[in-house]
Amino acid sequence: MTDSESVGARIAKIRKLRGLTQFQLAQRANVSRSMLAQVERGHSSASTVWIGSIATALQVDASRLYGGDEPEQLLDILPVLRRTLAAIDLMDPDLEPEPIEKLHGIVAQVGRWRRDTQYRKIIGVLPELVDRLLISGHEAGGPAYAMLTDAYRAANTVAHKFGYADLSLTATERMEWAASRSGDPLLLATTHYVKAATLARVGATAQALRLLTRAMADIDPLVEEDQTAAAVYSILHMRAGTIAASTGDADTARAHLGEAELLARGFGDRIVYGSPVGPANVRLYQLCAEVDLGEPGRAIDIAEGTRLPKGMAVERQAYFWLDTTRAYLQAGKLDAAVDALQESRVSSPEHFASSPAVKGIINTAAVRQHRASDRLQSLARHAGIKS
């Protein structure tokens, strides 16, 4: 494994170049010093939100902490994303507005591809689809803008998964612009759920939490009588919980996630506004939070007590296994960590091959093993880490 330097080693190197102690960096990033020490030693792998806070405190782009080169087969994605997000008012003048019913099926399919991590299929249709929806928006209004929000969300997902933080930020701004024209307050709140994660990944955790608080206040009057509103409210709490956990604020994190758990009892595991909701999804967020809080025992209890429901979004399955891997790594259970990592690859090979977070976790596992096992080396090859 030539890309053997872990995220933690890169953090330590840059921290020292900045003349900072662990305590000083932890204070600047608003994270716990103990978690920072674990990550730097290669004993723990952090979430993308946690790494975003560290990168901002070190005044570097988060991609510098992940390291590694882009897989050659993914290099064509960047220009397509830029083309998709380039403008909202410079469409092809020869395009004619299309019936909303004609576009609805395509947008729904893109949403399924997003949840199933089929990123190449999304890229194949996205630029033209966005243009068609922008044209139709002038005539159809709200329904077209609602679908356009979903299309921009797919662009955000692809940008994030491949590590393009700047394009992810642009995509969420486009989402917010389209959702505000849809006339649907719950869609706008869902957009803020997505945007908060994007903000947190670049270290803007305080702004992300303020956005979520505002979004909850906006839809609070709807929650009592509208189950869909309650589902959206729950994902806002879940996001706030994991962001609070990345800052080491256990009480706030668990309070938000506890509220999400109570709300989820009123509706089953399903998809609402393109997002998985329900009791199982809350457990996945609780798992992520406990790992970021440096509580591997709690995290492993959640992971081992969770049964993923049939048909759960592939994206969520992949993250469940990655967070389970992180929990086992923190606990020093290396064989179990590699088992969970293998499950993540099986659940979504495309996500596994493209995600910078996966590479960071593999490098952490390699540090913990001292000499990477054959199984870990095989997983590294699947993740595009050259040997």
C-alpha positions in Angstrom: 0.0 0.0 0.0 1.9 3.0 -1.2 -0.7 5.5 0.1 0.1 4.3 3.6 0.1 7.7 5.4 -3.1 7.9 7.4 -5.4 10.9 7.8 -4.1 11.1 11.4 -0.5 11.2 10.4 -1.2 14.0 7.9 -3.1 16.0 10.7 -0.1 15.5 13.1 2.4 16.6 10.4 0.5 19.8 9.5 -0.3 20.6 13.1 3.4 20.5 14.0 4.3 22.6 11.0 1.7 25.1 12.3 3.4 25.1 15.7 0.3 23.8 17.4 -0.1 21.4 20.3 -2.9 18.8 20.2 -4.7 20.8 22.9 -4.4 24.1 20.8 -5.7 22.4 17.6 -8.5 20.7 19.5 -9.6 24.1 20.9 -9.4 25.8 17.5 -11.4 23.0 15.8 -13.9 22.6 18.7 -13.2 18.9 19.0 -12.1 16.7 22.0 -8.3 16.4 22.5 -8.6 12.7 23.3 -10.3 12.0 19.9 -7.6 14.1 18.2 -5.0 12.0 19.9 -6.6 8.7 18.9 -6.9 9.9 15.2 -3.3 11.1 15.1 -2.0 7.8 16.5 -4.0 5.9 13.9 -6.2 4.3 16.5 -9.4 5.9 15.3 -11.0 7.0 12.0 -13.0 10.2 12.1 -16.2 11.2 10.2 -16.0 13.6 7.3 -17.6 16.3 9.5 -14.9 15.9 12.2 -12.2 16.1 9.6 -13.8 19.2 8.1 -13.5 20.9 11.4 -9.8 20.0 11.7 -9.0 21.0 8.2 -10.6 24.5 8.8 -8.6 24.9 12.0 -5.4 24.0 10.2 -6.3 26.3 7.3 -6.1 23.5 4.6 -8.6 21.9 2.3 -9.9 18.6 3.7 -8.7 16.8 0.6 -5.1 17.5 1.7 -5.8 15.4 4.9 -7.2 12.5 2.9 -4.3 12.5 0.5 -4.1 10.1 -2.5 -4.8 10.6 -6.1 -8.1 10.6 -7.9 -8.8 7.2 -9.6 -8.2 7.6 -13.3 -11.6 6.3 -14.2 -13.3 9.1 -12.2 -11.4 12.1 -13.7 -14.3 12.7 -16.2 -16.8 13.4 -13.5 -15.5 16.8 -12.5 -16.2 18.6 -15.8 -19.7 17.1 -15.9 -20.5 18.4 -12.4 -19.2 21.8 -13.3 -21.3 21.8 -16.4 -24.4 20.8 -14.3 -23.9 23.6 -11.8 -22.6 26.3 -14.1 -25.7 28.5 -14.4 -29.4 28.7 -13.8 -30.3 31.1 -16.6 -28.2 30.2 -19.6 -30.1 27.2 -21.0 -30.2 26.1 -24.6 -32.6 28.6 -26.3 -33.8 25.8 -28.6 -35.2 23.7 -25.8 -38.9 23.8 -25.3 -40.7 23.3 -22.0 -41.8 19.7 -21.5 -44.7 18.2 -19.7 -43.9 17.7 -16.0 -45.2 14.1 -16.2 -42.5 13.3 -18.8 -39.7 14.5 -16.5 -41.0 13.0 -13.3 -40.0 9.4 -14.0 -36.5 10.5 -14.9 -36.1 12.5 -11.7 -37.5 9.6 -9.6 -35.0 7.2 -11.2 -32.1 9.6 -10.5 -33.2 9.7 -6.8 -33.1 5.9 -6.7 -29.7 5.9 -8.3 -28.5 8.4 -5.7 -29.7 6.2 -2.8 -28.2 3.1 -4.4 -24.8 4.8 -5.0 -25.0 4.4 -8.8 -23.1 7.6 -9.5 -22.0 6.9 -13.0 -25.7 6.5 -14.1 -26.5 9.9 -12.5 -23.6 11.6 -14.3 -24.9 10.2 -17.6 -28.2 12.1 -17.4 -27.6 15.0 -15.0 -26.6 18.1 -17.1 -29.3 17.6 -19.7 -31.9 16.9 -17.1 -31.1 20.1 -15.2 -31.4 22.1 -18.3 -34.8 20.6 -19.1 -36.1 21.2 -15.6 -34.8 24.8 -15.7 -36.7 25.4 -18.9 -39.9 23.7 -17.6 -39.7 25.7 -14.3 -40.6 28.9 -16.1 -43.8 27.4 -17.2 -44.8 24.8 -14.6 -43.5 26.6 -11.6 -43.4 24.8 -8.2 -43.6 21.1 -9.4 -40.7 21.6 -11.8 -38.6 23.4 -9.1 -39.3 20.6 -6.7 -37.9 18.1 -9.2 -35.0 20.4 -9.9 -34.2 20.4 -6.2 -33.9 16.6 -6.4 -31.6 16.8 -9.4 -29.3 19.2 -7.7 -29.3 17.0 -4.6 -28.0 14.2 -6.8 -25.2 16.5 -8.0 -24.4 17.3 -4.4 -24.1 13.6 -3.6 -21.7 12.9 -6.4 -19.6 15.9 -5.6 -19.4 15.0 -1.9 -18.7 11.3 -2.5 -15.7 12.1 -4.8 -14.4 14.8 -2.5 -15.3 17.9 -4.4 -16.2 20.1 -1.5 -16.5 23.3 -3.5 -18.9 21.8 -5.9 -20.9 20.2 -3.1 -21.4 23.7 -1.6 -22.5 25.1 -5.0 -24.9 22.2 -5.4 -26.6 22.8 -2.0 -26.9 26.5 -2.9 -28.7 25.5 -6.1 -30.9 23.1 -4.1 -31.9 25.9 -1.8 -32.6 28.2 -4.7 -34.9 25.7 -6.4 -36.6 24.5 -3.2 -37.5 28.1 -2.2 -39.3 28.3 -5.6 -41.2 25.1 -5.1 -43.6 26.5 -2.5 -43.0 23.4 -0.2 -41.7 24.3 3.3 -40.8 20.6 4.0 -38.7 20.3 0.8 -36.9 23.5 1.9 -36.3 22.0 5.3 -34.9 18.8 3.8 -32.6 21.0 1.7 -31.3 22.6 4.9 -30.7 19.1 6.3 -28.4 18.4 3.3 -26.8 21.8 3.3 -26.0 21.5 7.0 -23.9 18.4 6.3 -22.1 20.2 3.5 -21.3 23.2 5.8 -20.1 20.9 8.6 -17.8 19.0 6.2 -15.9 22.3 5.5 -15.7 23.1 9.2 -18.7 25.5 9.5 -20.3 23.5 12.3 -21.7 26.6 14.1 -23.4 27.8 11.0 -24.7 24.3 10.2 -26.3 24.0 13.7 -27.8 27.5 13.4 -29.3 26.5 10.0 -30.8 23.3 11.5 -32.3 25.2 14.4 -33.9 27.7 12.0 -35.2 24.9 9.8 -36.8 23.1 12.8 -38.4 26.4 14.0 -39.8 26.9 10.5 -41.7 23.6 10.3 -42.4 23.1 14.1 -46.1 24.2 13.7 -46.6 21.4 11.1 -45.2 18.5 13.2 -48.1 17.8 15.5 -50.6 17.1 12.7 -48.5 16.0 9.8 -46.6 12.7 9.9 -44.4 13.7 6.9 -43.5 16.9 8.7 -42.6 14.8 11.8 -40.3 12.7 9.6 -38.5 15.7 8.2 -38.2 17.1 11.7 -36.6 13.9 12.8 -33.9 14.0 10.1 -33.1 17.6 11.2 -32.6 16.3 14.7 -30.4 13.4 13.4 -28.2 15.8 11.5 -27.9 18.1 14.5 -27.0 15.2 16.7 -24.1 13.9 14.5 -22.7 17.4 14.0 -22.8 18.1 17.8 -21.1 14.7 18.3 -18.3 15.8 16.0 -17.6 18.7 18.3 -17.5 16.4 21.4 -20.8 17.7 22.8 -22.2 14.4 24.0 -25.2 15.8 25.9 -26.5 17.9 22.9 -25.8 15.1 20.4 -27.7 12.5 22.5 -30.6 14.9 23.2 -31.1 15.5 19.4 -30.8 11.8 18.6 -33.2 10.9 21.4 -35.7 13.3 20.1 -35.3 11.8 16.6 -35.8 8.4 18.1 -39.1 9.4 19.8 -40.4 11.0 16.6 -39.5 7.9 14.5 -41.8 5.7 16.6 -44.7 7.4 14.8 -43.7 6.3 11.3 -41.9 3.2 9.9 -38.7 2.9 7.9 -39.3 4.5 4.6 -38.3 7.3 2.2 -39.5 10.9 2.7 -38.4 13.6 0.4 -35.6 11.4 -0.9 -34.2 10.6 2.6 -34.5 7.4 4.6 -36.4 7.9 7.8 -37.5 5.7 10.7 -36.1 3.8 13.7 -33.4 2.0 11.8 -32.0 5.1 10.3 -31.9 6.8 13.7 -29.8 3.9 15.0 -27.3 4.5 12.1 -26.9 8.2 13.1 -26.5 7.2 16.8 -23.8 4.8 15.7 -21.9 7.5 13.9 -22.3 9.9 16.8 -20.9 7.5 19.4 -17.9 6.7 17.3 -17.2 10.4 16.9 -17.6 10.9 20.7 -14.9 8.2 21.2 -17.4 5.7 22.8 -16.6 2.5 20.9 -18.4 0.3 23.4 -21.7 2.2 23.0 -21.2 2.2 19.2 -20.5 -1.5 19.0 -23.6 -2.2 21.1 -25.7 -0.2 18.6 -24.1 -1.8 15.6 -24.4 -5.4 16.9 -28.0 -4.7 17.9 -29.1 -3.3 14.5 -30.7 -5.3 11.8 -30.9 -3.4 8.6 -34.4 -3.5 7.1 -34.9 -5.2 3.8 -34.7 -2.6 1.0 -32.8 0.0 3.0 -31.0 2.5 0.8 -27.6 1.1 -0.3 -26.0 4.4 0.6 -27.1 4.0 4.2 -26.0 0.4 4.3 -22.5 1.4 3.2 -22.3 4.0 5.9 -23.5 1.6 8.5 -20.7 -0.8 7.8 -18.1 2.0 7.6 -19.1 3.4 11.0 -19.2 -0.1 12.4 -15.6 -0.5 11.0 -14.6 2.7 12.8 -16.1 1.5 16.1 -14.2 -1.8 15.9 -11.0 0.0 15.1 -11.4 2.3 18.1 -12.0 -0.8 20.3 -8.9 -2.6 18.8 -11.0 -5.4 17.3 -9.1 -5.5 14.0 -10.5 -8.7 12.5 -14.1 -7.5 13.2 -13.2 -4.1 11.6 -11.9 -5.8 8.4 -15.1 -8.0 8.3 -17.3 -4.8 8.5 -15.1 -3.1 5.9 -15.7 -6.0 3.6 -19.5 -5.7 4.1 -19.3 -2.1 3.1 -17.6 -3.0 -0.1 -20.1 -5.7 -0.9 -23.1 -3.4 -0.2 -21.8 -0.7 -2.5 -18.7 -1.3 -4.7 -19.0 2.0 -6.4 -19.1 4.0 -3.2 -16.2 1.9 -1.8 -14.1 2.6 -4.8 -14.7 6.4 -4.9 -15.0 7.7 -1.3 -12.0 9.5 0.3 -13.5 8.4 3.6 -13.1 4.8 2.7 -9.4 5.3 1.9 -8.9 7.1 5.2 -10.5 4.2 7.1 -8.4 1.6 5.2 -5.2 3.5 6.0 -6.2 3.7 9.7 -6.8 -0.1 9.7 -3.3 -0.6 8.1 -1.7 1.5 10.8 -3.5 -0.5 13.5 -2.4 -3.8 11.9 1.2 -2.6 11.6 1.5 -4.8 8.5 -1.6 -4.9 6.3 -3.1 -8.3 6.1 -3.9 -9.9 2.7 -7.6 -9.2 3.2 -6.9 -5.5 4.0 -4.6 -5.2 1.0 -7.3 -6.7 -1.2 -9.8 -4.2 0.1 -7.2 -1.4 -0.5 -7.0 -2.4 -4.1 -10.8 -2.3 -4.4 -10.7 1.2 -3.0 -8.2 2.3 -5.6 -5.2 2.5 -3.3 -2.2 1.5 -5.4 0.2 -1.2 -4.2 
